[in-house]
Amino acid sequence: MSAKQTGIGTRQTQGIAAGRSAAPPKQFSRPFLALLIAASAAVFVLVTIGGTVRVTDSGLGCPDWPLCHGRIIPPFQFNTLVEYTHRLAASITSPLILLAAIVAWWRYRAFPLITVPLTITLVLLGVEVILGGITVLTELPPAIVTVHLAIAESIFALLLTTLIWYWTKPEAASRTATALRPWAMWGALAAFAVLLSGSYIVGQGAGSVCTRWPLCDGGLFPSLPIQWLHMVHRALAAAGGLLALYVAAKAWTAKGAAPSVRWAGTAIALAAVAQTLVGAANPWTQFSAPARITHLSLATAMWGSTVVLAAMVWRPLPGGQGEGRLGLVGFIADYLALTKPLIIMLLLLTALTSMFLAAGGPPPASMVLLVLIGGALGAGGANAINHVLDRDIDESMARTRVRPIPGQRITPAKAMAFGVVLNVIAFIMLGVWVNLLSAFLTLGASLFYIFIYTIWLKRRTVQNIVIGGAAGAFPPLIGWAAVTGSLSLPAWYLFAIVFFWTPPHFWALAIMMQNDYAKAKVPMMPVVLGVKATTRQILLHSLVLVTLTVLLVTVQPLGWLYAAAAGLLGAYFLYRAWRLFRNPGIPAARRLYLYSLLYLALLFTAAILSTLLGA
């Protein structure tokens, strides 16, 4: 669908003009809806496969991470293939979630009920990926395995919440929200507690110690301490099941309840009954693998059903209607907007790539987590301060006048404090747990962006983005320094690639927004020198960029995979730059701008894959 058809548009919609909106988009984008459904279903399948891994004792079928027995294609052994299937499912699920978050911030940034849960989901996904590696490398400690499952189930819940808030109308639940809210929340919490308690007792070896049901071994009381642990789970499951049935009954009998609310109640009841029967079938079938796998799958289904009902009745209403105001969701969305999440995602990918190249393979998982979090905090803090310093420009541009500060939802003082605090946390985190060089480089990138670009260059020279864009090229240096404690030639090549990528990318945007920049009196190149001169500079910078990407193989051992990607992606980049040079205008500029985002992401991903595969 086009932006016009969906009623959203890229920048200029009624929702954006009015600031944050709790109302769903006037018309659905079917591809985005399908993406949310696919991501939710993929997580459900992933959790089910994860249960299969545990039931079949295949957690160490691949003893290393992220490869399997040091190979991309593992040995054809049962336990290895089960664990490898789980990793393949994760590799499919992760891009779906990433794409959903990107689309949310690209097209639905005026709707916090879409952007906030998906942003939190993306953060949890990063933690989950790294925790998955730690789980394998530490040989499956029960506590970490349980946390791993808890995060996966939280991701599932957030995706379902986004789906419901995007799909349903607020009025569908407004008539029943007050009565059902507390019960729906307690039902969801109980389902989550039962699910995690089951995971924990399995990790403690107590999953099959009671061979009968509902009693343990025929007697009224268990005889062994570990059997008491198992019975605690059964007691929680019984209480949770009864509560689920009561919540379902409340949903059925609620006056004026929308059909969707009653369907959610029906799903909860069915899941509770099925879960009880399968739980009983575990000891009856001597804890057969199908029964145990189905038990976890149904637990996830029950959890998901309670989350759906809770999302329906807790959905904020539009128009500031008392309890329906955006409240916390809008608050989080505005502070997230200050950090410019889309920009951060791309910066973190360049830092991650640099770490893989510096390590010659997968870097330590804990280091990756620290660098990505620290880098995100540093970049987000610098972006927040940029919002403060550029608030007069933002007020005069249609694209930016609804940002949190010009929209008067966050004061400049609070935004400045937020930015400073994020940078301080980033510096301490990297300095204490990684190394001082990476910490100082992160701080240097923020200071360069704030003082050199924002304060000095942006309003004074047509070369503002050429010089100031160096701030965005720091992440590869930070990633390299984190791994090696120094900076060598390949790191500077990566720096140069991002440095020369920035002007074509940003000048294409500037051509699209030329009138806005002229109105704000920002001396962007299209405004000062004209579109034709700008397209010439785009083409020249693109030639240097593509040359650098190819020359990287002379200083870093990258194989044919990266070389082929650099050649093919670069050739198309030059084609798009040439088309813009020959036909200056907004359509060609938009195509180059959008492709430039995909180009950098694919290029650096190819570098990671080439390093991992040795190809």
C-alpha positions in Angstrom: 0.0 0.0 0.0 1.1 3.5 -0.6 1.5 6.0 2.3 -1.6 7.8 1.0 -3.7 4.6 1.0 -2.7 3.7 4.6 -3.5 7.1 5.9 -0.1 7.3 7.5 2.3 8.9 5.1 6.0 9.2 5.8 6.0 12.5 7.7 2.9 14.6 7.2 -0.1 12.9 8.7 -2.8 14.2 11.0 -1.5 11.9 13.7 2.0 13.4 13.5 0.7 16.9 13.1 -1.2 16.4 16.4 1.7 14.9 18.2 1.6 11.5 19.8 -1.6 9.5 19.2 -3.1 6.6 20.9 -5.5 5.9 18.1 -4.6 3.3 15.6 -3.8 4.2 12.0 -7.1 5.0 10.1 -6.3 2.2 7.6 -4.2 -0.9 8.2 -1.1 -1.7 6.2 -1.7 -5.3 5.5 2.0 -6.1 4.9 2.9 -4.6 8.4 0.0 -6.5 10.0 1.3 -9.7 8.3 4.8 -8.9 9.5 3.6 -8.6 13.1 1.7 -11.9 12.8 4.6 -13.6 11.3 7.0 -12.4 14.0 4.6 -13.5 16.8 4.1 -16.9 15.2 7.9 -17.3 14.6 8.6 -16.7 18.3 5.9 -19.2 19.3 7.6 -21.8 17.0 11.0 -20.9 18.4 9.9 -21.4 22.0 8.4 -24.8 21.0 11.6 -25.9 19.3 13.5 -24.6 22.4 11.3 -27.0 24.5 12.2 -29.8 22.1 15.9 -29.0 22.7 15.4 -29.3 26.5 13.3 -32.5 26.3 15.8 -34.3 24.1 18.8 -33.0 26.0 20.1 -31.3 22.9 21.2 -28.1 24.5 24.9 -28.9 24.0 24.3 -30.5 20.6 26.2 -27.5 19.3 28.9 -26.9 22.0 30.1 -23.7 20.5 28.4 -20.4 19.5 27.4 -18.9 17.1 28.7 -21.7 14.8 28.0 -25.4 15.4 31.1 -27.6 15.9 33.0 -24.7 14.3 31.0 -25.1 11.1 28.1 -23.4 9.4 26.7 -26.8 8.3 26.8 -29.1 11.4 27.3 -32.9 11.6 24.2 -34.9 10.9 23.6 -36.2 14.4 20.3 -36.1 16.2 21.1 -33.8 19.1 23.2 -31.5 16.9 20.4 -31.1 14.3 17.8 -30.4 17.0 19.9 -27.6 18.5 20.8 -26.4 15.0 17.1 -26.2 14.1 16.6 -24.0 17.1 19.3 -21.7 15.9 18.0 -21.6 12.4 14.6 -20.6 13.8 16.2 -17.9 15.8 18.0 -16.6 12.6 14.6 -16.3 10.9 12.8 -14.8 13.9 15.4 -12.1 14.6 15.2 -10.3 11.1 11.4 -10.3 11.3 11.5 -8.5 14.7 14.2 -6.1 13.4 12.2 -5.3 10.3 9.1 -4.7 12.3 10.9 -2.2 14.6 12.4 -0.4 11.6 9.1 -0.1 9.9 7.5 1.1 13.1 9.9 3.9 13.5 9.9 4.7 9.8 6.2 4.9 9.2 4.4 4.8 12.6 6.6 7.0 14.8 3.6 9.1 15.7 2.0 6.1 17.4 3.8 5.1 20.7 1.6 2.1 21.1 3.4 0.7 18.1 6.9 2.1 18.5 7.4 1.6 22.2 6.7 -2.2 22.6 8.6 -2.9 19.4 11.6 -0.9 20.5 11.6 -2.8 23.9 11.3 -6.0 21.9 14.3 -5.2 19.9 16.4 -4.5 23.0 15.3 -7.8 24.5 16.1 -9.5 21.3 19.7 -8.3 21.5 20.0 -9.5 25.1 18.4 -12.8 24.2 20.8 -13.5 21.3 23.8 -12.9 23.6 22.3 -14.8 26.5 21.7 -17.7 24.1 25.5 -17.8 23.5 26.2 -17.5 27.2 23.8 -20.3 28.0 25.6 -22.7 25.7 29.1 -21.6 26.7 28.3 -22.0 30.4 26.8 -25.4 29.8 23.1 -24.7 30.5 22.9 -23.5 34.1 19.2 -23.7 35.2 18.9 -20.1 36.3 20.3 -18.8 33.0 18.1 -21.2 31.0 15.0 -19.9 32.9 16.0 -16.3 32.2 16.5 -17.1 28.6 13.0 -18.5 28.4 11.6 -15.6 30.3 13.0 -13.1 27.8 11.7 -15.2 24.9 8.2 -15.2 26.4 8.5 -11.4 27.1 9.3 -10.9 23.4 6.3 -13.0 22.5 4.1 -10.9 24.8 5.3 -7.6 23.4 4.8 -8.7 19.8 1.2 -9.8 20.7 0.6 -6.5 22.5 1.8 -4.5 19.5 -0.4 -6.6 17.2 -3.5 -6.1 19.3 -2.9 -2.3 19.8 -2.4 -2.0 16.0 -5.2 -4.2 14.9 -8.1 -3.4 17.3 -10.1 -0.3 17.9 -9.8 1.4 21.3 -13.5 1.4 21.7 -13.6 -2.4 21.5 -12.5 -2.7 25.1 -13.3 0.6 26.6 -16.7 -0.5 27.8 -15.2 -3.5 29.7 -11.8 -2.2 30.6 -12.4 -1.1 34.1 -13.9 -4.4 35.3 -11.5 -6.7 33.5 -8.2 -4.9 33.8 -7.1 -6.2 37.2 -8.3 -9.8 36.5 -6.6 -9.8 33.1 -3.4 -8.6 34.6 -3.4 -11.2 37.4 -4.3 -13.9 34.9 -1.3 -13.0 32.8 1.1 -12.8 35.8 -0.1 -16.2 37.0 0.4 -17.8 33.6 3.9 -16.4 33.4 4.8 -17.6 36.9 3.6 -21.1 36.2 5.5 -21.2 32.9 8.8 -20.1 34.5 8.4 -22.4 37.5 8.0 -25.4 35.1 11.2 -24.4 33.3 13.1 -24.1 36.6 12.0 -27.5 38.0 13.1 -29.1 34.7 16.5 -27.4 35.0 16.8 -28.7 38.6 16.1 -32.3 37.5 12.7 -32.3 39.2 10.5 -32.4 36.0 9.8 -36.2 36.2 10.4 -37.1 39.8 6.6 -37.5 40.5 5.4 -40.4 38.5 1.7 -40.1 39.2 -1.0 -37.3 38.9 -2.4 -35.5 40.7 -0.5 -36.9 43.7 3.2 -37.5 43.5 3.8 -41.2 44.1 0.4 -42.3 45.4 0.9 -41.0 48.9 -0.6 -37.8 50.2 2.8 -36.2 50.7 6.0 -36.5 48.7 8.9 -38.4 50.3 11.8 -36.5 48.8 12.8 -32.8 48.9 13.1 -32.6 45.1 9.5 -34.0 44.9 8.3 -31.2 47.0 9.8 -28.8 44.4 7.8 -30.5 41.7 4.6 -30.3 43.7 5.1 -26.6 44.2 4.9 -26.3 40.5 1.7 -28.4 40.4 0.1 -26.2 43.1 1.0 -23.1 41.1 -0.4 -24.6 38.0 -3.6 -25.5 39.7 -4.1 -22.0 41.1 -3.2 -20.5 37.8 -5.6 -22.7 35.9 -8.5 -21.9 38.2 -7.7 -18.2 37.9 -7.5 -18.5 34.1 -11.0 -20.1 34.1 -12.3 -17.3 36.3 -10.8 -14.6 34.0 -12.3 -16.3 31.0 -15.7 -16.3 32.7 -15.4 -12.6 33.5 -14.6 -11.9 29.8 -17.6 -13.9 28.7 -20.1 -12.2 31.1 -18.8 -8.7 30.9 -21.6 -6.3 29.8 -21.1 -4.8 26.4 -17.9 -6.8 25.8 -16.7 -6.7 22.2 -16.6 -10.1 20.4 -12.8 -9.9 20.4 -12.8 -9.8 24.2 -15.0 -12.9 24.4 -12.8 -14.7 21.9 -9.8 -14.0 24.0 -11.6 -15.4 27.1 -12.5 -18.5 25.1 -8.8 -19.0 24.1 -7.7 -18.7 27.7 -10.2 -21.3 28.9 -9.3 -23.8 26.1 -5.6 -23.3 26.8 -6.1 -23.8 30.6 -8.1 -27.1 30.1 -5.7 -28.4 27.5 -2.7 -27.5 29.6 -4.2 -29.4 32.6 -4.9 -32.5 30.5 -1.4 -32.5 29.0 0.2 -31.9 32.4 -1.6 -35.0 33.7 -0.6 -36.9 30.5 3.1 -36.4 31.3 3.3 -38.9 34.2 0.6 -41.1 32.6 2.8 -41.5 29.5 6.0 -41.8 31.6 7.0 -38.3 30.5 7.2 -39.0 26.9 8.9 -36.4 24.7 5.7 -35.4 22.8 3.8 -34.9 26.0 6.5 -32.7 27.5 7.0 -30.6 24.4 3.2 -30.1 24.0 3.1 -29.1 27.7 5.5 -26.2 27.2 3.9 -25.2 23.9 0.5 -25.0 25.6 1.9 -23.0 28.5 3.2 -20.5 25.9 -0.3 -20.5 24.2 -2.0 -19.9 27.6 0.5 -17.1 28.4 -0.2 -15.6 25.0 -4.0 -15.7 25.4 -3.8 -13.9 28.7 -1.5 -11.3 27.2 -4.0 -10.7 24.3 -6.8 -10.1 26.8 -4.7 -7.8 28.9 -3.6 -5.8 25.8 -7.2 -5.4 24.8 -8.4 -4.0 28.1 -5.3 -2.1 29.0 -5.1 -0.3 25.6 -4.9 3.5 26.2 -7.7 5.5 24.5 -7.3 8.4 22.2 -8.1 12.0 23.0 -6.8 12.3 26.6 -9.9 10.6 28.1 -8.8 10.3 31.7 -7.5 6.8 32.2 -7.1 6.4 28.5 -4.3 8.9 28.1 -1.1 7.6 26.7 0.6 8.1 30.1 3.7 6.0 30.5 3.7 4.7 26.9 3.8 8.2 25.5 6.4 9.2 28.0 8.7 6.3 27.0 8.0 7.0 23.3 9.1 10.7 23.6 12.4 9.8 25.4 13.0 7.1 22.9 12.4 9.6 20.1 15.1 11.8 21.6 17.7 9.1 21.0 16.8 8.6 17.3 16.6 4.8 17.4 16.8 4.2 13.6 20.2 5.9 13.5 21.4 4.0 16.5 20.5 0.6 14.9 22.8 1.3 11.9 25.6 2.7 14.1 25.6 -0.4 16.3 25.8 -2.7 13.3 29.0 -1.0 12.2 30.4 -1.4 15.7 29.4 -5.0 15.8 31.0 -5.7 12.4 34.3 -4.1 13.6 34.3 -6.4 16.6 33.9 -9.5 14.5 36.7 -8.4 12.2 39.0 -7.5 15.0 38.4 -10.8 16.8 38.7 -12.8 13.5 35.4 -14.5 14.5 32.8 -14.2 17.3 34.0 -11.8 20.0 33.1 -12.6 23.7 29.4 -12.4 24.2 29.6 -10.3 27.3 31.9 -7.7 25.5 29.4 -7.5 22.6 26.6 -6.8 25.0 28.5 -4.1 26.9 29.7 -2.4 23.7 26.3 -2.4 22.1 24.6 -1.1 25.2 27.3 1.5 25.9 27.4 2.6 22.3 23.6 2.9 22.2 23.6 5.0 25.4 26.4 7.3 24.1 24.8 7.8 20.7 21.4 8.2 22.2 22.7 10.8 24.7 24.4 12.8 21.9 21.2 12.7 19.9 19.1 13.9 22.8 21.5 16.9 23.3 21.3 17.6 19.5 17.5 17.8 19.9 18.0 20.6 22.5 20.5 22.6 20.5 18.5 22.3 17.3 15.1 23.0 18.7 14.7 26.3 16.9 15.5 24.5 13.6 13.1 21.7 14.4 10.3 24.2 15.1 10.5 25.6 11.6 10.7 22.3 9.7 7.6 20.3 8.9 9.6 17.0 9.2 10.7 17.8 12.8 8.2 20.2 14.4 6.4 17.4 16.2 9.5 16.1 17.9 9.2 16.0 21.7 10.9 19.4 22.4 9.2 21.6 19.8 6.0 19.6 20.5 6.4 20.8 24.1 6.1 17.4 25.6 9.7 17.4 27.0 11.4 20.6 28.3 14.9 21.4 26.9 16.3 21.1 30.5 15.0 17.6 30.9 16.2 16.5 27.5 19.7 18.0 28.2 19.9 16.2 31.5 18.7 12.9 29.9 21.5 13.2 27.2 24.2 14.0 29.7 23.2 11.1 32.0 23.2 8.6 29.1 26.7 9.7 28.1 28.0 9.4 31.7 26.5 5.9 32.0 28.1 4.9 28.7 31.5 6.2 29.6 31.5 4.4 33.0 30.2 1.2 31.6 32.8 1.0 28.8 35.6 2.4 31.0 35.1 -0.1 33.8 34.0 -3.3 32.0 35.6 -2.9 28.5 38.6 -0.5 28.3 39.3 3.2 28.5 40.1 3.6 24.8 36.6 2.5 23.8 35.1 4.7 26.5 37.0 7.8 25.4 36.2 7.1 21.8 32.5 6.9 22.6 32.7 10.2 24.6 34.8 11.7 21.8 32.1 10.8 19.2 29.4 12.5 21.3 31.5 15.6 21.8 32.4 15.8 18.1 28.7 15.5 17.2 27.6 18.1 19.7 30.3 20.7 19.4 31.9 20.3 16.0 28.8 19.4 14.0 25.8 20.7 15.8 27.1 23.9 17.3 29.9 24.9 14.9 29.5 23.4 11.4 25.8 22.8 10.8 24.7 26.4 10.6 27.9 27.8 9.1 29.2 25.9 6.1 27.9 23.9 3.2 30.5 21.2 4.2 28.7 20.6 7.5 27.8 17.0 6.8 31.1 16.2 5.2 33.2 17.1 8.3 30.5 16.6 10.9 29.5 13.2 9.6 32.7 11.9 11.1 30.9 11.5 14.4 28.8 8.7 12.8 32.0 6.9 11.7 33.3 6.4 15.3 31.5 3.2 16.1 33.8 1.0 14.0 36.8 2.5 15.9 35.0 1.8 19.2 34.2 -1.8 18.3 37.8 -2.4 17.2 39.3 -0.7 20.3 37.0 -2.8 22.6 38.4 -6.1 21.2 42.1 -5.2 20.7 42.7 -2.2 23.0 44.2 -0.3 20.0 43.4 1.0 16.6 44.9 -0.5 13.4 44.6 0.1 9.7 41.4 -2.0 9.1 39.6 0.0 11.8 40.4 3.2 10.0 39.2 1.7 6.7 35.9 0.9 8.3 35.9 4.5 9.7 36.5 5.8 6.2 33.8 3.7 4.6 31.1 5.2 7.0 32.7 8.6 6.6 32.3 8.6 2.8 28.9 6.9 3.0 27.4 9.7 5.1 27.5 12.6 2.5 25.7 10.7 -0.3 23.2 9.4 2.2 22.5 12.7 3.8 22.6 14.9 0.7 20.0 12.7 -0.9 17.8 13.4 2.1 18.7 17.1 1.9 17.5 17.2 -1.7 14.2 15.7 -0.6 13.9 18.2 2.2 15.4 21.2 0.4 12.5 23.6 1.1 12.5 22.7 4.8 16.3 23.4 5.1 15.9 26.7 3.2 13.1 27.8 5.5 15.2 26.9 8.6 18.2 28.7 7.1 20.5 25.6 7.3 23.2 25.9 4.6 22.8 22.3 3.3 24.4 21.9 -0.1 21.2 21.7 -2.2 20.1 25.0 -0.7 23.4 26.8 -1.2 24.9 25.3 -4.4 21.8 23.8 -6.0 20.6 20.3 -6.6 22.8 19.7 -9.7 26.0 20.5 -7.9 24.9 18.3 -5.0 24.3 15.3 -7.3 27.8 15.8 -8.7 29.3 15.6 -5.2 27.1 12.6 -4.4 28.5 10.8 -7.4 32.2 11.6 -6.5 31.8 10.6 -2.9 30.1 7.4 -4.0 33.1 6.5 -6.2 35.4 7.0 -3.3 33.1 5.0 -1.0 32.8 1.9 -3.3 36.6 2.0 -3.9 37.2 1.9 -0.2 34.8 -1.0 0.4 36.7 -3.1 -2.3 40.2 -2.1 -0.9 39.2 -3.3 2.6 40.1 -6.8 1.5 43.8 -5.7 1.1 44.1 -5.0 4.8 41.7 -7.4 6.3 41.4 -11.2 5.5 37.9 -11.2 4.0 36.9 -13.8 1.5 34.9 -14.0 -1.7 31.6 -13.5 0.1 32.5 -10.0 1.2 34.3 -9.2 -2.1 31.2 -10.2 -4.1 28.9 -8.3 -1.8 31.1 -5.1 -1.9 31.2 -5.3 -5.7 27.5 -6.0 -6.4 26.2 -3.6 -3.7 28.6 -0.9 -4.7 27.8 -1.2 -8.4 24.1 -0.6 -7.7 25.0 2.3 -5.3 26.9 3.9 -8.2 24.0 3.2 -10.6 21.6 5.0 -8.2 24.1 7.9 -7.8 24.5 8.1 -11.6 20.7 8.1 -12.1 20.4 10.9 -9.6 23.1 12.9 -11.4 21.4 12.4 -14.7 17.9 13.1 -13.5 18.2 15.4 -10.4 15.0 15.5 -8.4 13.2 14.1 -5.4 12.2 10.7 -6.9 15.8 9.7 -7.7 17.0 11.2 -4.4 14.5 9.1 -2.5 15.6 5.9 -4.2 19.2 6.6 -3.4 18.5 7.6 0.2 16.5 4.4 0.9 19.0 2.2 -0.8 21.9 3.8 1.1 20.4 2.5 4.3 20.1 -1.0 3.0 23.5 -0.8 1.3 25.4 -0.1 4.5 23.5 -2.7 6.5 24.0 -5.4 3.9 27.7 -4.5 3.3 28.6 -4.8 7.0 26.5 -7.9 7.4 28.4 -9.5 4.6 31.7 -8.7 6.4 30.4 -10.5 9.5 29.3 -13.5 7.5 32.6 -13.6 5.6 34.5 -13.6 8.9 32.4 -16.3 10.4 32.4 -18.6 7.4 36.0 -17.9 6.3 34.5 -17.4 2.8 
